[in-house]
Amino acid sequence: MELDNNYLGNKIRSVRKAKKMTQEKFCEDESDLSVKQLSRIERGKCMPNIQTLYFIANRLGVPVAYLIEENEENINLSNEYFKLKDRLIFLSLYREEEFINKQQEIYEEIEKNFFSLIPESQKLLVTTHKLITTLILTGNIDASKKLLDKHLSLTSLQKKSILGETELIMLKLHLQIIFRSDELSNEFEKTLKLMLSRTNDLFYISSAIMLDNLIISLAILIKHKQYDKLTRIISSCYELIIEHQLYHKMPILKMVEGKKMLFTNSTIEIAKEYYEQGITIAKDQGAFKLAARIKAELNEDLSEHEI
């Protein structure tokens, strides 16, 4: 069965009402799910991620499979696939070899056990995700361009109030291609404007993909030395980090702020403080390779600045 927003929303609403729970009572203190978010889910305006889905099922006292499946034979399939898919997305937020190897293992498991059974939208998500990994490892963009030409339309996305996981993953692939271009096109400006206008009302996993996309956008602007355009994106990144507790990206943001300071006529000492903050946070998080990378970038940037 294809996971349909309206089907899921109607199922959640009918079970909630059968249990005589108002939306306010259901959401309690709104620490896990706000009334506004629940309302959007029940009206089919968005699809909750697996973490939110488990919270909803627990509050209703039913299995997740009861909410998302019409056919009992697909119960285990749905639960296991979505767990793998969410793991895949989070692993992609790191660029280290060990995480890339784990991604490859998940691709193999999904293709072997689930790919022929999942909805087309999920097939597109997995395929796009795999192309991103291939692009990062090989630099080959041909297959990626072909997929985006067929499935990605910025004009269509502009008509949507909320971007889903599959759409955000396709935008991520789009940005990876732009990053490898020698010129900054109008397509990037349109993509960035679209993303900055859609950072609200995101669930956890979608917010993590959006944050990664904005960080890639920062890298694109830095590559083209457009430091004056970094401020708003940095601000949006911090908002996502704080709202969704995505603190593993804080070291990168600190480094980006350091670059902005260094190359926009701020004092070198102030700029270095931001790099050092990023290094310290990365070490505190146990991300020692990231800390070393930030240190190396600091030295390279200082050398460039002196020239």
C-alpha positions in Angstrom: 0.0 0.0 0.0 1.3 3.5 -0.8 1.4 5.6 2.4 -1.2 8.3 1.8 -1.3 11.5 3.9 -5.1 11.6 3.9 -5.5 7.9 4.7 -3.1 8.2 7.7 -4.6 11.5 8.9 -8.2 10.1 8.8 -7.1 6.9 10.6 -5.4 8.9 13.4 -8.4 11.2 13.8 -10.9 8.4 13.9 -9.0 6.5 16.5 -8.5 9.6 18.6 -12.1 10.6 18.5 -13.2 7.0 19.3 -11.1 7.3 22.4 -12.8 10.6 23.2 -9.5 12.6 23.2 -9.4 16.2 22.1 -6.3 17.3 20.2 -5.2 19.3 23.2 -5.5 16.3 25.5 -3.7 14.1 23.0 -0.7 16.5 22.7 -0.5 17.1 26.5 2.3 19.7 27.1 3.2 19.6 23.3 6.8 18.6 24.1 6.6 15.7 21.6 3.9 17.0 19.3 2.1 20.3 19.0 -1.7 20.7 18.4 -0.8 22.5 15.2 1.3 19.6 14.0 -1.3 17.1 14.9 -4.0 19.1 13.1 -1.9 19.2 9.9 -1.3 15.4 10.1 -5.0 14.7 10.6 -5.9 16.9 7.7 -3.4 15.1 5.4 -1.2 18.2 5.0 2.0 16.4 6.0 3.4 13.0 6.8 4.9 12.4 10.3 8.3 10.9 10.5 8.8 7.5 12.2 9.6 9.0 15.6 6.4 11.1 15.6 4.4 8.1 14.3 5.5 5.9 17.2 4.5 8.7 19.6 1.1 9.0 18.0 0.6 5.2 18.1 1.6 5.0 21.7 -0.8 7.8 22.7 -3.6 6.0 20.9 -2.7 2.6 22.3 -2.4 0.9 18.9 0.5 -0.6 16.9 2.1 1.7 14.3 1.1 -0.9 11.7 -2.6 -0.4 12.5 -2.3 3.2 11.5 -0.4 2.8 8.2 -1.5 -0.5 6.8 -4.7 -1.8 5.4 -3.2 -5.2 4.8 -2.0 -7.2 7.8 0.6 -8.9 5.7 2.5 -5.6 5.3 2.8 -4.8 9.0 6.4 -5.9 9.6 7.5 -4.6 6.2 6.4 -1.1 7.0 8.0 -0.9 10.5 11.3 -2.3 9.4 11.6 -0.3 6.2 10.9 3.0 7.9 13.4 2.3 10.6 16.1 1.6 7.9 15.1 4.6 5.9 15.4 6.9 8.9 18.8 5.4 9.8 19.9 6.0 6.2 19.0 9.6 6.3 20.8 10.3 9.5 23.9 8.5 8.5 24.1 10.6 5.4 24.5 13.7 7.6 28.1 12.6 8.2 30.8 12.4 5.5 33.2 9.9 7.3 34.0 6.6 5.5 32.6 4.5 8.3 29.2 6.1 7.9 29.3 5.8 4.1 30.0 2.1 4.5 27.0 1.7 6.9 24.9 3.5 4.3 25.9 0.9 1.7 24.8 -1.9 4.0 21.4 -0.3 4.4 21.0 0.2 0.7 21.7 -3.5 0.2 19.2 -4.5 2.9 16.5 -2.3 1.5 17.0 -3.4 -2.1 17.0 -7.1 -1.1 14.0 -7.1 1.3 11.9 -4.0 0.7 12.5 -2.1 -2.6 10.0 -4.0 -4.8 7.3 -3.6 -2.1 7.5 0.1 -1.0 5.6 3.0 -2.6 7.0 4.8 -5.6 7.7 7.9 -3.5 9.9 5.9 -1.2 11.6 4.2 -4.1 12.4 7.7 -5.4 13.8 8.7 -2.0 16.1 5.7 -1.7 17.3 6.0 -5.4 18.0 9.7 -4.9 19.8 9.1 -1.7 22.0 6.5 -3.3 22.8 8.9 -6.1 24.0 11.5 -3.6 26.4 9.0 -2.0 27.6 8.0 -5.5 28.1 11.6 -6.5 30.1 12.4 -3.3 32.3 9.3 -3.8 32.8 9.5 -7.6 31.9 13.0 -8.7 29.8 11.5 -11.5 26.7 13.7 -12.1 25.2 12.2 -15.2 22.7 9.8 -13.5 21.8 12.4 -11.0 21.0 15.0 -13.6 18.8 12.5 -15.4 16.8 11.7 -12.3 16.3 15.4 -11.4 15.3 16.3 -14.9 12.5 13.8 -14.6 11.4 14.3 -11.1 12.4 17.7 -9.7 10.5 20.9 -10.6 11.2 24.0 -8.5 8.0 25.5 -9.9 5.9 22.7 -8.5 7.7 22.8 -5.2 6.9 26.5 -4.8 3.2 25.6 -4.7 3.7 23.4 -1.7 3.6 24.9 1.8 5.7 22.1 3.3 8.4 20.1 1.7 8.5 16.3 2.4 11.5 14.1 2.9 11.7 12.9 -0.8 11.5 16.5 -2.1 14.2 17.6 0.4 16.4 14.7 -0.6 16.1 15.6 -4.3 16.9 19.2 -3.4 20.0 17.9 -1.6 21.1 16.1 -4.8 20.4 19.3 -6.8 22.6 21.3 -4.4 25.4 18.7 -4.6 25.5 19.2 -8.4 25.5 23.0 -8.0 28.4 22.8 -5.6 30.4 21.1 -8.3 29.7 23.8 -10.9 32.1 26.6 -11.6 29.3 29.1 -12.0 26.5 30.2 -9.6 23.3 30.0 -11.6 19.8 31.5 -11.0 18.7 28.0 -10.2 20.6 28.2 -6.9 19.1 31.5 -6.0 15.6 30.0 -6.6 16.4 26.9 -4.6 17.8 28.8 -1.7 14.8 31.2 -1.6 12.4 28.2 -1.7 14.2 26.5 1.2 14.4 29.5 3.4 10.7 30.1 3.1 9.9 26.4 4.1 11.9 26.0 7.3 8.9 26.1 9.6 6.5 23.2 10.6 9.1 20.5 9.7 9.3 17.2 11.6 12.5 15.9 13.0 13.9 14.0 10.0 12.8 16.6 7.5 14.4 19.3 9.6 17.7 17.4 9.6 17.7 17.2 5.8 16.7 20.8 5.5 19.6 21.8 7.8 22.0 19.7 5.8 20.7 21.4 2.6 21.2 24.9 4.1 24.8 24.0 5.1 25.5 22.8 1.6 24.1 26.2 0.4 26.6 27.9 2.8 29.4 25.9 1.2 28.3 26.9 -2.3 28.3 30.6 -1.3 31.7 30.4 0.4 33.1 28.6 -2.7 32.0 31.6 -4.8 33.2 34.1 -2.0 29.7 35.6 -1.5 30.2 36.1 2.2 27.6 38.8 2.4 24.8 36.3 1.8 25.7 34.0 4.6 24.0 35.8 7.5 20.4 34.8 6.9 21.2 31.2 6.2 23.3 30.9 9.3 20.4 32.3 11.3 18.0 29.8 9.8 20.5 27.0 10.6 20.7 28.0 14.2 16.9 28.1 14.5 16.7 24.5 13.2 19.5 23.3 15.4 17.9 24.7 18.5 14.3 23.8 17.7 15.1 20.2 16.8 18.2 19.6 18.9 20.5 19.0 15.9 23.6 20.0 17.8 26.0 17.8 15.9 26.0 20.5 13.2 27.0 23.2 15.6 30.8 22.9 14.9 30.2 23.4 11.2 28.1 26.6 11.8 30.8 28.0 14.1 33.4 27.4 11.3 31.2 29.1 8.8 30.8 32.1 11.0 34.6 32.2 11.4 35.0 32.3 7.6 32.5 35.0 7.3 34.3 37.1 9.9 37.7 36.4 8.4 36.8 37.4 4.9 34.6 40.4 5.6 37.2 42.7 7.2 36.7 41.6 10.8 39.8 41.1 13.0 41.6 37.9 12.6 41.4 37.2 16.4 37.6 37.4 16.4 37.4 35.1 13.4 39.7 32.6 15.0 37.5 32.4 18.1 34.7 31.0 16.0 36.9 28.3 14.4 38.2 27.4 17.9 34.6 27.2 19.3 33.8 24.8 16.5 36.9 22.7 17.2 36.1 22.6 20.9 32.4 21.6 20.4 33.4 18.9 17.9 35.9 17.4 20.4 33.3 17.5 23.1 30.9 15.6 20.8 33.6 13.0 20.1 33.9 14.1 16.5 37.7 14.3 16.4 38.0 14.0 12.7 35.7 16.9 12.2 37.7 18.9 14.8 40.9 18.2 12.8 39.2 19.2 9.6 38.1 22.5 11.1 41.6 23.1 12.3 43.0 22.4 8.9 40.5 24.8 7.3 41.5 27.5 9.8 45.1 27.2 8.7 44.2 27.2 5.0 41.9 30.2 5.4 44.5 32.1 7.4 47.1 31.5 4.6 44.6 32.7 2.0 43.7 35.7 4.1 47.4 36.8 4.3 47.7 36.6 0.5 
